[in-house]
Amino acid sequence: MIREFEGNQEGMMTGVKSRARANTVGIVLLAAALCVSFFLMTGKAVALDVESVLPEVLREAPSVEMYGTANGIVLLRDIKYNLLADGSMEKTTYLVLEEIHGLSKTWPSILLVAPPGGYCEIIEAQLYDPRTTAPMLSIKPRESLLENGKTTEIRIPNNLGGRLLVIGYRTVLPTNMNMEDKIELAMELPIWEQRISVEVPGGTRLISHGGGLEPTLQKTGPTDTYTWMILDTRPAKTLGLLSEPSKVLVFSLREGLRTAFEEAMAEMPVPSETPVPKEVERLLAGGPSTGTGESVLRFFSENEFVSKILPTDYVRSAGDIPDEGPWSVREACFLLKSWLEKAGWKVEVLWEPAAGLSKMVPGTKKLWARPVLFLDPPVGKGFYYKVGQSTPPGTLDPSLWGKTLYGKDQNSVVERVIPAGEAGDHRLTLRWNIELDENGIALGDLRIRARGGWLEMFPVGRVPTQQNDFGFLGDIKFPNMPDISWQKAQVKTTNNGFDLDISFRASMGIISAGDILVRWPVAILPWQSDVLSENGKAGLSLRFPFVFEQQVILRLPYGFDAVALPATRPYGFTGISLTEEMKYNKRKRNVEGGYKVVLSSSATDGEGFRNLQSVIRRNLAWADMTIPLRKTH
């Protein structure tokens, strides 16, 4: 499901401070200029002329074969912004969608959530004939009130029947004579063409950040229009090992890191108006203490208070926030801060940027992806806490390793850098325990042990808890077990990760004249393919240093001996090592083997990255290993 929202979106002190800017005078002058310009601007959205645009879109779009297994493609994403006469901002969005393997498998529906103080409406939801570009069938949206927010939903048909789906909607936001937003440029589907235009009063400077491209500027009478044209945006690899730049675009008429920080903090309700659930009231009655705060934090972490519908940065006024939830991520963070402070804890709100920051950034709360709390109890060490984190309170959420956050030190905004940790903090182990029969059939268990940053490689960064959470196993390739079947799975959580035990049955051997040729069991993980697909350009880095290993214990059937073992050897470079082992214990009828990779630093230059690729290729070569077994009696 795609969720769209145009509202309040979303270590060690380094001592790096941003220069405080004299924003007050600039904002007053900007407001005066905008007031004059309002009388010259139309203040009316122009709907996309779909029938005239479609021929050009279809002519320039590539063949769907270019996108492989994608269920669909966004042929065009057109977003236009303009100011209205009352000082609010209007955003008009059109999506032109083409189905490949079943669009609704990726996007069952499009859910629009009206921003606080604003509204959202559907302009168009219609199927078009790609040959004639004529409209054919309308789709009726459904409006409802979910979790105290007005929503509009468009259900995607199960089969478009070769037709194109065009969806257009308009959102009005109370931005108080400002133009600001954050746009996620990558979606769940590939996007062929994106057109983003922002119309501002003539002579007004728009500050933008991210996106990787500079806008073009067109001056037309009383208005200036900033436009971004972006081609071929692939879905973001949110769970990859590579540290990839965030594909977001943030813009505002205001400038400065301090302004962005203060705008985000200004949304926090005052303590006297903060809602308090009944159970939290009961816990706080115990008086300020470390134990009281721990009880509050445990209650908050073990219950589902965070909305799955509201955008993460949706913030209502204090009177509109429900006492018992659900809340957005940003609301929940503000509320938890208030409760813990009542328990006598010191709480600092830090902000994770939506993209790496430069010297000049838009002065908007939309610059931030999400808040992170630093909690300092009356007794004990302080720790970072992220709302919805996958590990218990007091441990670092896997997504925060190596992150740079921003906080306040007196009148300056400062960086707070969380170290990336050592290789041993991030360990991923695959341990096979297999028994082979005389027909070459293997029965066994695979234990996946994930620690530290590796947890983010699994579903939504969460520890799997139920059988239906293990769909990610389909992304792991087993080249020597094409018919592997998972029979049962159990998970055991720990403070810093989990152990996932999976039973399986598979064919591993080729029978010939009574002997068996065993194909060595190997799992190929998506991150290995991602690293190999890169060109090793300078500056490319990984999210964390790591240890990765695969170990196998293979028990041979009675009456069989291993004739020969594959050769192994040490393999490595500066900063990265690979050790390999293969041995046969005839008395126990066991063949044991595997490899271990240790990457000591997440920062790699071009040569270092190519060395990592060489080590991974050596890992994958284990898929070519075989062990001949001879029947002795």
C-alpha positions, -999 to +999 in steps of 0.1 A: +000+000+000+013+035-009+007+061+018+007+097+008+006+127+031+012+163+026+012+176+062+038+178+090+062+153+074+089+141+082+279+089+208+302+116+211+297+154+208+318+166+179+316+203+188+307+211+152+283+240+154+262+257+128+264+294+126+233+311+140+216+331+114+195+363+119+164+346+106+138+370+121+146+399+097+147+376+067+113+360+076+097+395+080+110+407+046+100+374+030+064+377+044+061+412+031+073+402-004+048+373-004+019+395+006+026+417-024+030+388-047-003+371-037-023+396-056-004+388-088-005+350-085-035+330-098-037+307-067-055+281-087-042+246-095-040+235-131-051+199-136-030+177-158-043+173-193-040+135-192-051+128-228-026+151-243+003+140-220-002+103-224+011+100-260+044+116-251+047+096-219+041+063-237+065+073-266+094+080-243+089+053-217+111+022-220+099-014-224+086-030-193+112-058-198+137-032-185+122-036-150+124-073-147+102-087-119+086-054-109+048-057-105+043-023-122+059+010-131+050+046-125+053+060-160+049+096-148+048+113-114+038+149-118+038+172-087+030+209-088+031+233-058+017+268-057+006+294-030-031+303-025-043+337-016-049+328+020-012+319+025-017+281+024+001+258-001-016+237-027+000+205-039-014+187-070-001+152-077-007+129-107+004+093-111+003+074-144+006+037-136+013+007-159+008-029-147+034-056-154+029-086-131+000-074-110+001-038-097-021-045-067+005-070-054+027-040-046+001-013-041-033-028-030-045+007-024-035+044-023-044+059+011-044+097+014-044+112+049-056+148+053-030+170+070-039+187+103-057+220+094-058+211+057-076+188+034-071+163+006-093+155-024-093+132-054-092+150-087-091+119-109-090+081-106-095+066-140-084+038-164-072+049-198-068+030-231-031+032-239-038+030-277-063+058-280-054+076-246-092+079-241-107+075-205-125+042-201-136+036-165-136+056-133-127+042-098-147+056-069-126+065-039-138+057-004-136+083+024-135+075+061-123+087+095-094+065+107-075+071+139-089+107+142-077+115+107-097+120+076-086+095+049-094+088+013-086+054-002-084+043-038-084+005-042-062-007-070-080-032-093-066-068-093-062-067-130-059-035-152-065-055-183-037-037-202-051-003-194-033+026-177-044+038-143-042+076-137-047+090-102-047+127-094-052+144-061-050+178-045-039+187-010-041+220+007-017+227+036-017+256+061+019+266+056+015+303+066+029+319+035+057+294+031+064+268+004+079+237+020+078+199+016+097+167+017+094+143-013+105+107-012+118+103-047+120+065-046+088+045-042+080+008-039+077+007-077+102+020-103+095+055-116+103+063-152+098+101-151+092+126-123+083+162-128+083+184-097+076+221-100+073+248-073+058+281-082+069+310-060+064+348-061+089+365-085+123+372-070+118+347-041+146+323-035+137+286-030+162+267-009+164+230-018+184+200-006+188+164-019+176+148-050+211+149-066+199+174-092+197+212-093+163+227-105+159+248-135+144+283-129+118+299-152+107+335-147+072+342-160+057+376-151+049+377-114+061+342-106+092+321-107+090+283-112+116+259-100+115+225-118+131+192-113+131+165-140+142+131-129+144+099-150+145+062-141+143+061-103+146+026-090+130+015-057+151+023-027+172-006-012+162+002+024+176-030+038+209-031+020+244-032+033+255-003+012+253+032+027+234+048-001+224+085-003+187+090+006+166+097-024+146+127-010+141+163-020+134+189+007+126+226-001+115+257+017+115+295+013+134+296+047+170+287+052+191+273+080+197+243+102+187+262+134+154+272+118+147+236+108+155+224+143+134+250+161+104+244+137+104+207+145+107+213+183+079+239+182+054+212+175+060+196+208+030+202+232+037+219+265+039+194+294+006+206+310-013+198+279+003+165+271-021+135+271-013+108+296-028+072+293-044+058+325-017+032+329+011+058+326-007+079+352-008+049+376+029+042+370+039+078+375+021+078+408+050+059+422+071+091+422+102+101+402+128+074+400+148+053+376+124+024+382+093+045+375+108+056+342+118+020+333+082+009+339+068+036+317+093+028+290+085-009+292+048-003+290+053+020+260+076-004+242+055-035+247+022-021+234+012-010+199+006+027+203+022+039+171-002+042+142+003+022+110-019+046+091-007+081+102+025+093+086+055+094+109+056+132+111+019+138+115+015+161+145-018+173+159-025+200+184-024+188+220-062+188+223-066+165+193-040+139+203-060+109+218-051+099+254-047+062+246-033+064+211-027+056+184-001+083+177+023+091+149+060+084+155+066+121+161+037+124+185+047+093+204+082+106+208+070+139+223+046+122+246+072+097+259+096+126+266+070+143+287+062+112+307+098+103+314+106+138+325+077+135+350+095+103+363+127+124+369+146+114+338+165+138+316+154+135+280+170+151+249+153+152+215+177+146+187+169+146+150+179+123+122+181+141+089+162+128+059+194+131+038+231+140+045+233+177+052+253+204+034+263+239+044+230+254+031+198+236+040+161+245+039+149+259+072+120+235+076+109+208+100+105+186+069+143+183+068+141+156+095+133+120+089+124+113+126+133+122+162+155+100+184+155+103+222+186+103+244+174+090+278+193+097+310+178+081+341+185+094+376+207+063+382+226+045+355+240+053+320+221+072+294+211+055+261+195+063+227+159+052+221+140+052+188+103+049+189+094+015+174+129+001+177+134-036+172+156-042+202+148-038+239+152-003+256+187+002+267+202-014+236+210+005+204+185+001+176+203-015+145+194+014+123+213+039+145+247+024+142+270+051+126+243+077+123+248+114+128+220+131+148+214+168+155+206+184+188+208+217+206+237+231+227+227+265+241+219+285+210+236+263+184+227+231+166+254+204+171+261+170+157+259+139+178+277+110+161+269+074+171+299+052+164+295+025+138+310+000+162+335-028+157+332-057+134+323-080+163+293-059+171+277-068+138+278-105+133+258-126+109+262-164+111+246-191+090+251-225+106+240-257+088+235-290+105+227-316+079+222-354+077+225-370+043+209-403+033+221-428+007+197-413-018+213-379-016+184-363+003+194-339+031+174-334+063+187-306+085+185-273+103+197-239+094+203-214+121+205-177+111+221-157+140+219-119+134+234-093+157+239-055+156+233-038+123+225-070+105+190-069+120+181-042+095+185-068+067+154-085+079+117-075+075+112-038+083+142-040+107+121-061+131+128-093+148+106-120+132+081-135+156+056-155+136+057-181+108+043-155+083+072-131+091+097-154+073+089-143+037+123-128+034+137-163+031+125-162-005+151-135-012+179-159-002+192-181-030+203-217-025+219-227-058+227-263-048+193-269-032+168-258-059+140-278-043+146-268-007+114-267+014+111-250+048+091-272+072+091-252+104+108-222+119+114-209+155+128-177+167+146-168+199+152-132+206+181-118+226+190-083+238+209-075+206+195-098+180+178-131+173+184-168+164+162-181+137+161-220+135+146-235+103+141-271+095+143-281+058+144-310+034+163-309+001+181-329-026+219-324-023+235-354-040+238-368-075+237-407-075+260-426-099+267-463-096+259-462-059+283-433-052+271-398-044+284-365-056+275-339-029+269-303-039+280-281-010+252-262+007+255-224+002+232-195+009+236-164-013+221-133+004+208-102-013+234-079+001+262-100-016+246-094-050+241-057-042+278-053-035+288-071-066+265-050-088+283-018-078+312-004-098+334+003-068+334+041-072+353+062-048+335+073-016+312+043-015+308+030+020+291+003+040+267+009+068+289-009+094+319-031+097+310-068+101+317-104+106+299-128+081+303-166+082+287-198+069+296-230+086+284-265+077+284-299+095+275-326+071+269-362+084+275-388+058+252-419+054+265-452+068+288-470+044+301-440+026+335-422+028+346-388+015+371-394-013+385-359-016+379-324-002+380-291-020+411-270-015+409-240+008+433-212+016+435-178+034+423-149+012+423-112+021+436-077+019+443-048+042+412-042+063+394-074+052+401-110+057+387-144+046+395-176+063+383-210+049+383-245+064+373-279+052+380-312+071+368-348+073+364-368+105+361-404+093+353-418+127+323-394+132+314-395+095+314-357+095+325-332+069+329-298+084+336-267+064+329-230+059+343-195+057+345-163+077+347-128+064+359-099+087+356-063+075+373-040+100+360-007+087+328+005+070+347+032+051+362+019+019+380+036-010+375+024-045+403-002-042+390-013-008+355-018-022+368-038-052+388-060-027+355-067-008+339-077-041+368-101-047+362-117-013+325-120-020+332-137-053+354-162-035+324-168-011+301-175-040+326-199-055+317-223-027+285-230-047+308-248-072+323-271-046+314-308-046+325-337-025+326-372-040+314-399-016+323-435-023+301-464-011+324-487+008+299-514+020 
